[in-house]
């Protein structure tokens, strides 16, 4: 489907894990993109705001529930950090806790290995990151915003920083710059999709407009 068709599909999806809004994910994406545009941020960042949650489309294709798609992001293959929200309760029956390798601080990784070498739990962020990485010219900062925007233990609680390399430090700054537009652009004011759809072709770089979403 095209990007706009994907956005329209999310007009029927309300994220049960998001306590800040009861609006559809289409509204959330439009609000995020508009907030970024109004503050004069680069066009690629406006695009990131527009599509960053499109991975939630996975809900419509075989998900067992919203929990299977949404929620905070965390690494697998190493010990679960205490700073993962609801982690203590949620992971008590996870088989990885009993694995002698996965249950160590670094697990299958090494200090400073870089987050690009770390496997994150599968969900809407990770899915869209892989799609966009292969099908767009969005810069590394934008890819990081998509992949890590729900990685709150990392960008808000400072967990897993031992795995970072120098590149990750730059990406952390980018994700933190994006986070307010994800969280604080939510309001009761619903943007008009028809007016914004007309504006989008002029607002986004031509090389990213053909982006399509292919479920793999």
C-alpha positions in Angstrom: 0.0 0.0 0.0 1.1 3.6 -0.4 2.1 5.7 2.6 -1.2 7.6 2.5 -3.3 4.4 2.3 -1.3 3.1 5.3 -2.0 6.3 7.2 -5.7 6.0 6.4 -5.8 2.4 7.6 -4.5 3.6 11.0 -7.5 5.9 11.3 -9.3 2.8 12.7 -6.5 2.1 15.3 -6.4 3.6 18.8 -3.3 2.5 20.8 -4.4 1.1 24.1 -0.9 1.5 25.5 -0.9 5.3 25.0 -2.3 7.1 28.0 -2.0 10.5 26.4 -4.6 10.3 23.6 -7.8 8.5 22.6 -7.5 9.7 19.0 -6.7 7.4 16.1 -3.1 6.8 15.1 -3.8 8.7 11.9 -4.5 11.7 13.9 -1.4 11.2 16.0 0.8 11.0 12.9 -0.7 14.1 11.4 -0.3 16.0 14.6 3.3 14.9 15.0 4.2 15.9 11.4 2.4 19.2 11.7 4.2 20.1 14.9 7.5 19.4 13.3 6.6 21.4 10.2 5.4 24.4 12.2 8.8 24.6 14.0 10.7 24.6 10.7 12.5 21.3 11.1 14.0 19.6 8.0 11.6 18.0 5.5 13.0 14.5 6.2 12.1 15.0 9.9 8.5 16.0 8.9 8.3 12.8 7.0 9.5 10.8 10.0 6.8 12.4 12.1 4.3 11.4 9.5 5.2 7.7 9.3 7.0 6.8 12.6 4.1 4.7 13.8 3.1 3.1 10.5 4.5 -0.2 11.8 1.3 -0.6 13.8 -0.2 -1.9 10.6 1.1 -5.2 11.8 -1.9 -5.4 14.1 -4.2 -6.0 11.1 -2.0 -8.9 9.8 -2.1 -11.8 12.2 -1.3 -10.1 15.5 -2.6 -11.8 18.6 -3.5 -8.5 20.2 -2.2 -4.9 20.5 0.5 -6.2 22.9 2.0 -8.1 20.0 2.7 -4.8 18.1 2.8 -1.8 20.5 4.6 -1.0 23.7 8.1 0.0 24.8 11.2 -1.4 23.1 14.0 -3.4 24.8 17.0 -5.6 23.7 16.8 -9.3 23.6 19.8 -11.6 24.1 20.9 -10.0 27.3 19.5 -9.4 30.8 16.3 -7.4 31.0 17.1 -4.1 32.7 15.1 -3.0 35.7 14.3 0.2 34.0 12.0 -1.4 31.4 8.5 -0.3 32.4 6.5 -3.2 33.9 9.6 -5.4 33.2 9.7 -7.2 36.5 6.2 -8.5 36.2 6.1 -9.0 32.5 9.2 -11.0 32.1 8.8 -13.4 35.1 7.7 -16.2 32.8 10.0 -15.4 29.9 12.2 -18.3 29.1 15.2 -16.0 28.5 15.4 -15.3 32.2 16.5 -19.0 32.7 19.1 -18.9 30.0 22.6 -18.6 31.6 23.9 -16.5 28.6 20.9 -14.3 28.0 20.6 -13.5 31.7 23.9 -11.8 32.0 24.5 -8.0 31.6 26.0 -8.2 28.1 24.6 -11.6 27.1 25.5 -12.3 23.5 26.9 -8.8 23.0 30.1 -7.0 24.0 30.7 -3.5 25.5 30.5 -0.8 22.9 29.3 -3.1 20.1 26.9 -0.6 18.8 23.1 -0.7 18.8 23.0 -1.6 15.1 24.4 -5.0 16.3 21.8 -5.4 19.0 18.5 -7.3 18.4 15.5 -5.4 19.7 12.2 -7.0 20.5 9.9 -7.3 17.5 7.2 -4.7 17.2 6.0 -1.7 15.2 9.3 0.3 15.6 11.6 -2.5 14.5 9.4 -3.5 11.6 9.1 0.0 10.1 12.8 0.6 10.6 13.8 -2.3 8.4 11.3 -1.3 5.7 12.3 2.4 5.7 16.0 1.5 5.8 15.6 -0.5 2.6 13.2 1.8 0.7 14.0 5.4 1.5 16.7 8.0 1.6 15.9 9.1 5.2 19.2 9.9 7.0 20.6 7.9 9.9 19.1 10.4 12.4 15.6 9.7 11.0 16.1 6.0 11.0 17.1 6.2 14.6 14.0 8.2 15.5 11.9 5.4 13.9 13.7 2.5 15.5 14.3 3.9 18.9 11.4 6.2 19.7 9.8 3.6 22.0 13.1 2.5 23.4 12.4 4.5 26.6 14.8 2.5 28.8 17.6 3.8 26.6 16.7 7.4 25.6 14.9 8.4 28.9 16.3 6.1 31.6 19.9 5.8 30.4 19.9 2.0 30.3 22.0 -0.1 27.9 24.4 2.8 27.3 27.3 0.3 27.8 26.3 -1.2 24.4 26.6 2.2 22.6 29.4 3.3 20.2 30.2 6.8 19.1 27.6 6.8 16.4 24.9 5.8 18.9 25.7 8.9 20.9 24.7 11.1 18.0 21.6 9.1 17.4 20.6 9.4 21.0 20.6 13.2 20.6 18.4 12.9 17.5 15.9 10.5 19.2 15.6 12.9 22.2 15.0 15.8 19.9 12.2 13.8 18.2 10.5 12.6 21.4 8.7 15.8 22.3 6.9 15.7 18.9 5.8 12.2 19.6 4.5 12.9 23.1 3.5 16.5 23.3 1.9 17.1 20.0 -1.1 15.2 21.1 -4.2 17.3 21.6 -8.0 17.4 21.3 -7.6 19.4 18.1 -7.9 17.0 15.2 -6.2 18.0 12.0 -8.0 18.0 8.7 -6.6 15.0 6.6 -7.9 16.4 3.4 -6.1 19.7 3.7 -2.9 18.0 4.8 -3.0 15.4 2.1 -2.9 18.3 -0.5 0.1 19.8 1.3 2.2 16.6 1.6 3.5 16.3 -2.0 5.0 19.9 -1.7 6.3 19.3 1.8 8.2 16.0 1.3 11.3 15.3 -0.8 10.4 13.7 -4.1 12.8 10.8 -3.6 10.9 9.5 -0.6 7.4 9.8 -1.9 7.3 6.4 -3.7 7.9 4.6 -0.4 5.6 1.6 -0.1 5.1 -0.7 2.8 5.5 -4.4 2.1 4.8 -6.9 4.8 7.7 -9.4 4.9 
